[in-house]
Amino acid sequence: MNSRSEIKSIKNIIRLVFTVIIIFLISSAQIFSQSNTQQKGNPPDRRLHHEIKDDEYIPDLRESQERSPAYNYSLNSIVTTQVNVDANGQNIVGDAANEPSIAVDRNNPNRIAIGWRQFNTISNNFRQAGFGFTTNGGQSWTFPGVIEPGIFRSDPVLESDADGNFYYNSLATEPTYFCDVFKSSTGGSIWGDKTYAQGGDKQWMALDKSSSSGSGHIYAYWTSFYSVCSPGSFTRSTDGGIFFEDCVTIPNDPYWGTLAVASNGDLFVGGSLGWDFLVAKSSNAKFAGQTVAWDMNTTVNLDGSITYGVGPNPGGLLGQTIIAIDTSGGTYHNNIYLLCSVERNSNPDPLDVMFARSTDGGVSFSSPIKINDDIGTSAYQWFGTMSVAPNGRIDVVWLDTRDNPGTYLSALYYSNSTNGGETWSANQRLSDYFDPHVGWPNQNKMGDYFDMVSEVNGAHLAWAATFTGGQDVYYSFITDTTIVPVELSSFTGIANGKEVILSWSTTTELNNQLFEVQRSINGNDFSSIGFVNGKGTTTERQNYSYRDKIIADGKYYYRLKQIDYLGQSEYSDIIEIDIKIFNSFLLEQNYPNPFNPVTTIGYGLKEKSNVKITVINSIGEEVALLVNEEKEPGYHTVEFNAASHSGNVRNLSSGVYFYQLKAGDFVELKKMILLR
């Protein structure tokens, strides 16, 4: 062959190779263009969802960022506290925090740490390993900052050992996907040097707290597709986190899941297989020196699959696979539980919290059980999260859109089981509603999961929401209580001339027939003055009012007698009203709240005053001026219409707003929620 022919042949080969490369790139682009969206009816593809660094580091901006009131809330005796606050307990405006994980010192439950993805500004999605800690059981929190400032980190997972040490497993992506583990012996206030821990994207970690040979072992597994040791997806440390062993594979390669350790030290992994789920067991992971082997793999049907890239969390997962084990020593000891928010196979529901249990060590699992008790098929029940208490109680929480059809407005819901998952308590709403589509840190998601640790008296939950208009991390302690038939959240009264206006609200009602309104002139002898019909059974907030005409000045006492359809009754607390004078300034909670688009604000003046009432958004901008004039003493109301107000900002969207009353030297601020 002459040189000219050789050159021609080489050119043809180059063209062929180039053509193959172009075809491959086009095909890849078609596949990965869906990187944040799962097509309905298709199984999840682990290749299409992973952490990516696409913004550069921006230093801590907290000193220059504005402040607003932190969001702290109580509903059904459940107290929720904002974690990512400044030294004065104020919300930091303009940053973001999501995807929290929690560690609790079981020897001293007042010591708790939470880690999360910290974004210094919502204009940039460079994230770091944020953390906060408390020494008083979550009543207040300290937010020191991040571990290793300037290092891109994601997927925080926290755990504690039997001695009260905390561990923080954190994903890094440069030069490839791997994890480091940090240890704290100070309750999460100070974190020591990192230990390289193999790892990969969507990792999870569990510590052996049993008295078996594996006590103190640390186990971790992740998505093998994005890992420094692919196809390996599992590692362990048998020396308390000083060294992590070379990776091994898990049969059938599950992903987007968690781990749990039985009382005898056996290790269980739960994860997604696409259409179905997998539970794998290792009986020898507890033995240091032995190569980890998997002696059982069970496919589990939850009547659906994990969803990502849709609905309320369009850039992330809608939940992970949660596995938990009963180690109580009681009736349901060694039961294994699997839970996940899934897109259903058997009906068109976009997402339900589904559960299955095994009573034979994971060899077989029950048919899937739906935990959320709504009857519709259009709501999202997402970020399903489960943990098991030392007494065997199973706690489950999730975010739920059932109360706001046609929107993604969500609230935290809860249910539990005290009989091994056979039956479940009525669902209970534990929070206000919030819009998950606000406060995104240059990426359209709230993370991929929440985290919870249960104890005998309740459950410690780390979760994220947008109550302040930005993404923030919250702590809730969910007490082990049954639902009160009628949960009365408020009962107030105000004097308005010769009239008393009584107002009350309920958060839940069960078989509620009516309220009997009773009055007394001495606080002891009450008589019936009227009735207000109840709403039967509902988990939605209800608001009531009653007007009592008074013919003489004096002090009056009121109470409510709540009567159900069986004739059983309960009394409210007694309130006292003095209608001689209006002796204080008052700013009432707007009604209704949440509202769309009209709400009424009531206020009282003890004297003639120059009154100014304004509406303010979550970043401190005045959006409406409702009152700006002199008013006589007494009770007044003003209506706010979010669709036709005059102010600096038009076209108000859903979110948290504040309204402020200024009357002379009196100033008060309250929060309201607009649901569009």
N, C-alpha and C positions, 0 to 999 in steps of 0.2 A: 504493500500500500504506500502510495507516495505521500509526501508531507501535506499537500493540499487536501487530499482525501481524509487524512488523519485530522486535520483542522476542522473540516466540515463535520466529521463524525463527532468530534468533541463538542462543537457548537450545538449539534442536534441533541446530544445528551444533556447539555446545559439547559437548552430550551425545555426538554422533557422534565428535568428536575424542577425548574422554575415553575412550570405549569402545575406540577403536583403540589408544590408549596402554596401556590395561589389558591388552588382548590381547597387545600387543607385549611388555610386561613379563612376563606369564605365560609366554610362549613363551621369552623370554630366560632366565627362571629355570629353565625345564626344560632348556634347553641347558647353561647354565653351572653348574647344580647338579652336573654331572659333571666339574667343573674339574680334579680330580686323578685321575680314573679313566678309562682307555681301555677300552671294551668289547671283549672278545676277538673277533677276526675283523673288527674295524673298522679302517680306516686312521687314523693319528694326525691329530688336528685341532689345528693350531698355535694356534688361538684359545683353547684350553682349558688351556694350560700356559704360565704366565708368572710373573715375579717380582712380588710384591705386598708393600707395606709395611703391615702390620696391627698392629704394636706400636711403641711409642715408645722412644726412646733411653734406655738405662741406662748410666751411666758405667762405666769400667774398674773391675772388682772384684778384680783380681789380688792386691792387697796383703792383702785379707781372706779370700781363698779358700784352702781347705786344699790340701795337697800330698800326692802319693802317688808311688811309684816310676814313672818313665817306662818305656814299653815299648820295649825295644831287643832285637832278635831276629836269630838267624842260622840259616838252613836252606839246605842244599845250597850252601854257600859264599856265599849271598846275605845281605848284612847289611842289616837294616832299622832305621832310626833315627827316633825321634819328633822332630818339628820344633817343634811349639808347646809349648815347655817354658820354665820360668823360668830365671833367671840361674844357678841351681845345677843345671840339667839335670833338674829335677823336673816331673812332670805337674801341671797346674793343675786341681784338681777343681771341676767345676761349670760350666765354660765349654764351648764347642763350636767345632769348626773342620771345614770340609768343602769340597768342590768345588775342589781345588787345581790350580794350573797352575805350570809350571816354566820357568825360563830358565837356560841354562848358557853361560858364557863359553867359546867354542870356542878362544880363544887361551890360556886358563888354566882348564881344567876344574875346578880346585879352587874357583873362584868360582861359586856357584850361588845363585839366589834362588827362593823359592816364595811364591806369593800364594794366599790362600784367603778364604772367607767366614768372618769371625770373629764369633762370638756371645759377648757378655760373660757371659751366663748362659743355661742351658738353659730357664729359665722365661720367656724372651722371645726372639722370633725377629727382633728388630732386628739387622741384620747390617752389617758394615763391611768395609773392604778390609784384611784382615790380611796380614802378610808376615813372612818370616823369611829369614835368609841364612847362608851358611857360607863360610869361606875355606880349609877343609881337606878339601874333597871330600866333605862330608856326614858326617864323623865326629862333629861336634858342630854345634849350631845356636844362633843368637841370634834371639830373638823380641822385637823392640822394641815391637810393638803394632800400630797400624793407621795407614793413611794417612787424614788428615782425620777425627779423632775426632768422633763425633756425626753424621756424614753417612751416610745409608742407601746402601749399595752392595752389589752382587752380581755374579755371573758374571765372576770374575777370569780374565784371560787374559794370560800373560806370554810375552815373546819377547826374543831378543837379536839384535843386528846383527853385522856382520863385524868391527867394532872393539871388541866386548865391552861395548857399552852395553845396558842392559836397559830394556824397556818394559812398562808395566802398564796394560792396557786394562780399565776398570771401568765397570759399568753403574750409572746412577742413575735414579730413577723420578719425581722431582719437579722441575718441574711435569708433565713427561711423560717418556717413555723416551728416554734419550740416554746417550752414553758420553764419558768423559774418558780421556786417556792421560797417564800419568806416566812420566818418564824418570829413570834412575839411571845415573850414570857411575862409581859406587863399588861395583859388584857387588851392588846391592840393599840396601845398608845405609842409604842416604839417597835419598829420592825428591824430585825437583824439583817445580816448579809444574805444574799440570795444563794440558792443552791440550784444548779442546772438539773432539770427534771424531765428530760426528753420532751415528750408531749406534742401537741398539735392543736388545731382549731377545734372549738367547742368541747374543750376538755372538761372533765369533772373529777372530783377527788373525794375519797372517803377514808376515814381513820378507823382502825379496829379498836373499839373500846371494851371488848370482851375480856374475859380472863383466860382466853385460850392461848395457844402458843404464838398466835399472831398479834397479841396485844401490843398496841403502839405502831403497828405497820401502817404505812400510807400507801394507798392504791389510787391509780389515776388511769383514765382512758379517754380517748378523743376520736375525732374523725380522721381516719388513716389517710384520706386523700390529700389533706394538707398537714403534713407532718415531717419533721426532720428525720424520722425513721420509718417512713412509709415503705412497706405496707403494715408495719407494726402499729399497734393502737393501744398498747397497755404497758405500764411500768409499775414498779413498786419500790418502796424503801423499807428495809427491815431494821434500820438503825435510827429511826426518829427523824428522817429527812436529811441526814448528812450526805447520803449517796443514793441515787436512783439507778436501778439496774437497766441493762439493755432492754429494748422493746421486744415484746412478743405480740403475735397476732391473736385475735379472738375469732373463733369459727364463725363463718357467715358475715363477719365484719359489720357488726351493728354500729350505729352512729346516732348523734344527737340524744344522748341518754345519760344515765347516772349509775351509781354503784351503791350497794348496801352490804353490811356485814352481819351475819347471823350470830347468835349467842355462842355458838361453838367455833366461831372464827371462819366458817365457810363464807366465801365471797360470791356475790351475785352481781351481775351486770344486766341492765335493761336498756334497750335501745331500739331504734327503728330499722326495719329491713326494707322500707318502701311501702308496699301494700300492708304488710303485717309488722309485728313487733317480735323481738327476741329476748329471752331471758337465758343467760349463760351462767354456769356455776363452776367454780374452782374449789375443790376440797383441799388442795395442797398449797394454795397461795400463802397460807399462814405459816408454812414451814420454811424458815430461812435456809438457804443452801439448795433447795429443790427448785428446778425450773418450773415455772407456773404452767399447769396444764388445765384443760377445761373438760370436765367429765360429764357435763350435761348441757344440752342446748334445746330449748323449748320454744316453739313458735306460738305466739299469743295473738288472739284476735280481739281487737278493740273496736271492731266495726267501723274502721276508717283509717286515715293516715295523717301524719303531721302535715300541717300547712305552713307555708311561708310566703311572704311577699304580697299579701292581700289584706283587704279590709282595714281593721284598726291599726295594723302594724305592717305597712306596705313594703318596708325595707328589711324586715326581720322574720324570725320564726314567730309562730303564734303559740309556742310552748315547746317544752322538751319532754322526753319520756322520763317519768319519775318512778323509781323502784324503792320500796320500803319494806321492812321486815318487823314483825311483832317479836320483841325480845322480852316481853313482860313476865314470862313464866306462868301466865294465866291460861284461860280456856283456849285462847287463839294463838298461843305461843308458837313461833316459827312459821306462822302464816306469811306468805309472800304476796305483796300487793304491787300492781302495776297500774299507772294512771297517765293519761295524756289528753290534752285538748286536740280533738281530731275532726277532720272533715268526714262526715258520716258516709258510709256506703249504702245503708238501707233506707235513707230518706234524704231530702234536699237540704237539711240543716247545714249551714256553713261551718259550724263548729260547736261541738258538745264536749263536756268533760266526761270521759269514759274511763271505767275502772274494771279490773279483773283481779281475782284472787286465787291463790293456790293454797290448798290445805295438805299437800303431800310433798312439800319440799321443792316445788317447782317442776315436778314431773308433768302436771297438767294444770290448766287454769279454767276458771269458770267462764260462762258466757259473759259478754260485756254488759256492764251496768252503767246507766246514765245517772250522773250525780246531780246535775242541774235539773230542777223540777218545773221549769217553765213548759207550757204546753205548745208553744209556737215552734216554727221551724225556720225562723228568719234571723234569730239573734246569734251573736258571737259570744261564746263562753271561752275565753282565751287565757293563756298563761296559767293553765291548771297546775296547781302546786300541792304536794302532799307530804305529810310527815306523820310519824307514829309516836305517841307518848309512851313513857315507861309503864303506864298502866294498861296499854293496849288500845287506847282511843286513837282513831284515825282522824286526822284533821285535814281538810281540803279547802283551799281557797282558789279563786279565779276572778278575772275581770269579766263583767257581764253587761251587754247592751240591751237586755230585755225591756228595760223601762223606757227606752227612747227609740221606738221603731223608726227605721229609715235613717238612723244616724249611727255614728260610732261612739257616741257618748257612753262612757263606761263607769261602773261602780264596782267596788270590791264586794264579793259574795263569799259566804262560808257555809259549810255543812260538815257534820261529823258522824262517825259510826262508832258505837260502843259494843257491837256484836260481830266483829271481824269482817265488816263490810257487807253483811247480809241485808241490813236496812240502814237508811240514812236519815238524819234529821232534816226538817224543813229548811229550805235555803233561807239564809239571813243576809240582808244587805248591811254592810259594815261601814260604808263610806258615802260621802257626797259623790255626785257625778263629775266627771272631768272629760275633756276632749283630748284624746291621745294624739291628735294631729297638730298640736301646737307645741312650740318650744323645741322643735327638732334642731340638733346641733349639726346643721349642714348635711344631714342624712335623715331619711324618712323612717325612723323607727325608734321605739322605746327600749331597745335591747332585745334579748331573746328569752329571758326567764326572770322569775322571782326565786326566793329561797326562804325556807321555814324550818324551825327547830321546835319540836313539841316537848313539853314537860307535863307533869301530872296536873298542874293547875291551869294549863293553857298552852298557847303556841306563840313563839316569837317569830314575827314575820318581817322580812325586809322586802320592800316593794317600791315601785316608782309610779308617779302620777304627775299631772300638770295643774294642780290646784292653784298655783300662783301665776299661771300663764307660761311657766317654763317647766322643763323636766327636772324633777327633784326626787330624792330618795327619802322614804318614810319608814318608820318603825311602828308596828302595832303589836300589842300583846292581846291575843284573842283568848278570852276566858272561856272555860268549859261550862257554859250555861245553856239551858234550854230556852227556847224562844218564849218570851212572855206573851200571853194571848193578845194583850194590847199594850204596846210599848208607848207610853205617853212621854214625849220628848220635851214638851213645854206646856205651861198653863199660866197665863198672865191675865191681868185685868187693868183697865185704866178708867178713870173718871172723866166724863165729858159732859160738863154741865150737870143736869139731873139724870144722867144716863151712865150706866156702867157697861163697858164693852169688854166681854170676856173672849179670849182667844186661846186656842190650844191646838197642838199638833201631835200626830202619832207617826211613828216610823214603821210599825208593823201592826196588823190587826188579824185576829183569828176568831171567827164566829162572832164578830162584834155587832150586836143588834142596835144599841142606842146608848146615848149619854143622858142621864138625868141631871139637870143643873139644880143645885141646892144652895139656899141662902140662909144666913143666920145673922142676928144682930148682936150676939154675945160670944160667938165662936164655939158654942157647945150644942145648942138646939137648932137643928137645921130643918128646913121645909123645902119641898119641891116647888120650883117656880117655872120649869119648862123642860122640854125634851129636844134632843137633836139626834137624828138617825145616824147610826154608824155605817161603815162601808163593808160589813161582812168580813171576808177574808181577803187581805191584800198585803203585799210586801212593799207597796209604794207609799211614799210620804203623803199624809192626808192633813188638811188644815180645816179647822172648825171655828165658828164664832157664835156668840149669843149676846143680845142686847137686853139689859134689864133696866126698865123705867123705875126711877126712884122718886118718891113724893116727899121725902124729908131728908135733911142733911144728917150726917152721922157716919159712923164706921160700919161697914158691912163685910161679912165673911162669906166666901164662896168655896164650894168644892164640887167635884164631878163624881157621879156614881156611874161607872161603866157596867153595862149589863149585857151578857151574851145570850145566845139563843136558847141556852139550857137554863136560863134564869140565874146563873151565877153572877156575882158582882164584885167589883173592887172599887175602892175610893181613892181619889187623888189627894194630894196634899191640899191644905187649906191656904187660900190667899186672902189678904186683908185689903180693902179699898176704903179710903177716906175721901168722900166726895165734897167735903166742905171747901177745900181749896186744892188747887193743883200745886203741890209743894216742892216739886223738883222738875228739873229738865229731863226729858226722856226722848230717846231715839229708838223706835221699834225696828224689829226685823221686817224687811219688806215682805209683802204678801201678794201673789204667791211667790215662792222661791224654791227651786228655779222658776224662771218665767220666760215667756215668749209671746209677743214682744213687750207686753204691758204689765207693770207691777205697781203696787201702791205702797207708799212709805208714810208711816204715821209718826208723829212727834208731839211732845207736850212741852209747854212753856209755863214756868211758875210765875213769870212776870212779863210785862210788855218788853219785847226785845227786837233788835234788828237781826233778822234771820237770813242765813245763807246756806243753801243746800246744794251741793255739787256732786257729780258722778265722776269717778276717776278710774282709769284703766290700770292694768297690773304693772305698768312701767311708770306710773305717776302722772300721766297726762290727764288734764281735765277734759272730759268728753261731753258734759252737759251741765248747765246751770238751771236748777229747778225752782229755787226760791231765792229772792234777793230783795227783801222788803221788811218793813216793820210789821210785827204780828202781835195780836192781843194774847194775854195769858189763856191757857186752856189747851185743848187737844185739837190738832190739825192733821190733815193728810194732804199728800201731793202725789200725783200720778206721773210715772216715768214711762214713756213710750220709746223703746229702743229703735223703732222703725221711723220715727218722725221727730227726733229731737234736734235741738240746735246746739252746736258745740264745736270744739276744735277738730273732732274726729267724726267722720260720717260712716255710714254703713257698718255699724257695729257687728262683729262676728261673735260666735259663741265663746264663752270664757268667763273668767272671774273678774268682777268689777267691785269697786268700793263706793259707798256714798257717805258723805260727811255733813254733819250738822254743826254750824257755828251760830251760837245765840249768846251775844255778849261775851263773857269769858268762858262759856261752856263750849267744849268741842268734843265730838264723839264720831267714831268711824265704824262702819259695819260693812260686811261682805255680802255680795249677792251674785247669783250665777245666771247668765243668759244662755238659754238653749235655743238655738235657731234651727 
